[in-house]
Amino acid sequence: MAKLAAIMSAVVWGSGQLYNKQPIKAAFFFLIQVLLIFIELFTGTFAVIIGQADAHFRNMGFFISGIWGIITLGEVARINPRVEVFDHSTMLMLGGLIAIIVLVGFGIFYVWNIRDAYLTRKNMQLGETESSMAYVKRVLSGSFEYIAITPGLILLAFFSFIPIMYAFLTAFTNHNVMSLPPVNPPVSLVDWVGFQTFLQVFRIPVWNRTLIGVFIWTVIWAFSATFSAFIVGFIQALLLSSKMVKFPKVWRGLYILPWAIPGFISMLLFRNFFVIHGVVNQLLQQFGITDTWISFYSSVAWSRSILILVNVWLAFPYFMALVSGIMTSLNQEMFEAADIDGASAFQKMRFLTIPSVIAAVAPLLIMSVAHNFNNFGLIYFITEGGPANINYMRAGSTDILITWVYRLTVDYRMYNFASVMSVFIFIVVASVSGWNLRRTRVFKED
């Protein structure tokens, strides 16, 4: 009997619940099925049935045309502006993704509908009965947290998951400048090419060399930018915590200014300082330190050093404020015990202050490393990836992975290669961050 209820609900949603004498639940699941059919019929399929549209998957409803679109990516290219019926590959991929996600949502209700009909009937055979209203109250009380987060999950799916999946799927296509949307007629549609783009990146020497070089600099940049700013901020916090410093609140307020001022303003200011005829060049020449004009593009070492120095200026106030707050909450009894044991100020800092601060800020340091790994703004505003590197493919000497992706996308419209790099960035950042977080004391305590 329980199987019969499940089969009934599998065919007509809610019929199993009606068989179990639960009309409210039956109406709920039946309306979900009606909504599914309504969406499919009145977004195209009904017009095909009555002959108002050609019998082609392109003209079917939201779900059928969406799945057809993401599988084929279109069949008719717009080879000239006069073509009226044509396929837009990127829109078909996006529409297919949305259709699949919506279908997954309906699928959850479908499974819930069948499972509920089966379990309810089984309980009825054991002598346990429950009305629809009692079931609703039980679900609301026992699953309220899941119900409350459902709207957020829906927004997350459409505004985060879909863009991520779109970028991921693009890596498996040949989407480039030859298959742009039909502002100007593209030469061809986008096609699925599998791992071909990945193989090109790792096998073609110029791509391979660029990937390795940019990745190494990205790692160096992420760690050096993070820890240099942390060290400077930590030193400032130690100095301001000293009883010998007068008016510490005034100094702390002054040091916090670089963090309070919008970052892009400071970046543009530093850029003007270090351009070829900027203030720094003029001062160096006036004091006789150099007789040549230097700029961001003079040397790779100079450009990268300036990037790290600018990042220190922008980021150290954050770590200074963070460490200052942590130091005020440290257990003072261990410092008093250290004083009784005759520990010096250096020993207390080395064995008490530094380990305590590091343990507290470790997760935030990991987050900062991940942030700097994708710190597009600083690289772009200061050097724009320069100086040029003739050994690289579409990348400069100070480009990190994310700015290289930007170049490939905006400047050269090599969307498939940019997507491969995005997948690579995601794998690296997620793996390193996850591994490091698992090793922190905070994660182990949780």
HELIX and SHEET records of a PDB file:
HELIX    1   1 ALA A    2  VAL A   11  1                                  10    
HELIX    2   2 SER A   15  TYR A   19  1                                   5    
HELIX    3   3 PRO A   23  GLU A   40  1                                  18    
HELIX    4   4 LEU A   41  THR A   45  3                                   5    
HELIX    5   5 PHE A   46  ILE A   49  1                                   4    
HELIX    6   6 PHE A   57  ASN A   59  5                                   3    
HELIX    7   7 PHE A   62  THR A   72  1                                  11    
HELIX    8   8 SER A   89  GLN A  125  1                                  37    
HELIX    9   9 SER A  132  GLY A  142  1                                  11    
HELIX   10  10 PHE A  144  LEU A  156  1                                  13    
HELIX   11  11 ALA A  157  PHE A  161  3                                   5    
HELIX   12  12 ILE A  162  THR A  170  1                                   9    
HELIX   13  13 VAL A  177  SER A  179  5                                   3    
HELIX   14  14 GLN A  196  ARG A  203  1                                   8    
HELIX   15  15 PRO A  205  SER A  241  1                                  37    
HELIX   16  16 PRO A  248  TYR A  255  1                                   8    
HELIX   17  17 LEU A  257  ALA A  260  1                                   4    
HELIX   18  18 GLY A  263  PHE A  274  1                                  12    
HELIX   19  19 VAL A  279  GLN A  286  1                                   8    
HELIX   20  20 VAL A  300  THR A  328  1                                  29    
HELIX   21  21 GLN A  332  ILE A  340  1                                   9    
HELIX   22  22 ALA A  345  LYS A  348  1                                   4    
HELIX   23  23 MET A  349  THR A  353  3                                   5    
HELIX   24  24 ILE A  354  PHE A  373  1                                  20    
HELIX   25  25 PHE A  376  ILE A  382  1                                   7    
HELIX   26  26 LEU A  401  TYR A  406  1                                   6    
HELIX   27  27 ARG A  407  ASP A  411  3                                   5    
HELIX   28  28 TYR A  415  ARG A  439  1                                  25    
HELIX   29  29 ARG A  441  GLU A  445  1                                   5    
END                                                                             
